[in-house]
Amino acid sequence: QVQLAESGGGLVQAGDSLRLSCAASGRTFRPYVMGWFRQAPGKERGLVARIRWVDGSTYYLDSVKDRFTISRDKSENTLYLQMNSLKFEDTAVYYCAASLSGTDVYHYWGQGTQVTVSS
């Protein structure tokens, strides 16, 4: 079994930066893709960014392009999300997730970390 644990959330002002981390532990960890999702109050959870574990290729939601950067440390089994120029609308619970396949199915999820951006 794989456990994912996010950290790094908090309360910041608009324009500030935060770096989220997601540490994976448990059985041998070889994801195909890892992603960051977010869920704002009253909204569905949606994909923010994802990275292919083997080669680092990335995808971003249009609204976070040029502001957020997803990365991973394969040696530490850790996923990151650098968030710059934060906006009020980035306020949400952020989750990391791991997919073992090349589909959109994510098999493991973290517990989430709250990011609150004050305007």
Secondary structure as the mmCIF struct_conf table of DSSP 4:
data_model
#
loop_
_struct_conf.conf_type_id
_struct_conf.id
_struct_conf.beg_label_comp_id
_struct_conf.beg_label_asym_id
_struct_conf.beg_label_seq_id
_struct_conf.end_label_comp_id
_struct_conf.end_label_asym_id
_struct_conf.end_label_seq_id
STRN STRN1 VAL A 2 SER A 7
STRN STRN2 GLY A 10 GLN A 13
TURN_TY1_P TURN_TY1_P1 ALA A 14 GLY A 15
STRN STRN3 LEU A 18 GLY A 26
BEND BEND1 ARG A 27 ARG A 27
BEND BEND2 TYR A 32 TYR A 32
STRN STRN4 VAL A 33 GLN A 39
TURN_TY1_P TURN_TY1_P2 PRO A 41 GLY A 42
BEND BEND3 LYS A 43 LYS A 43
STRN STRN5 GLY A 46 ARG A 52
TURN_TY1_P TURN_TY1_P3 TRP A 53 ASP A 55
STRN STRN6 THR A 58 TYR A 60
HELX_RH_3T_P HELX_RH_3T_P1 ASP A 62 VAL A 64
TURN_TY1_P TURN_TY1_P4 LYS A 65 ARG A 67
STRN STRN7 PHE A 68 ASP A 73
TURN_TY1_P TURN_TY1_P5 LYS A 74 ASN A 77
STRN STRN8 THR A 78 MET A 83
BEND BEND4 SER A 85 SER A 85
HELX_RH_3T_P HELX_RH_3T_P2 PHE A 88 ASP A 90
STRN STRN9 ALA A 92 SER A 99
BEND BEND5 LEU A 100 ASP A 104
STRN STRN10 TYR A 108 TRP A 109
STRN STRN11 THR A 113 SER A 118
#
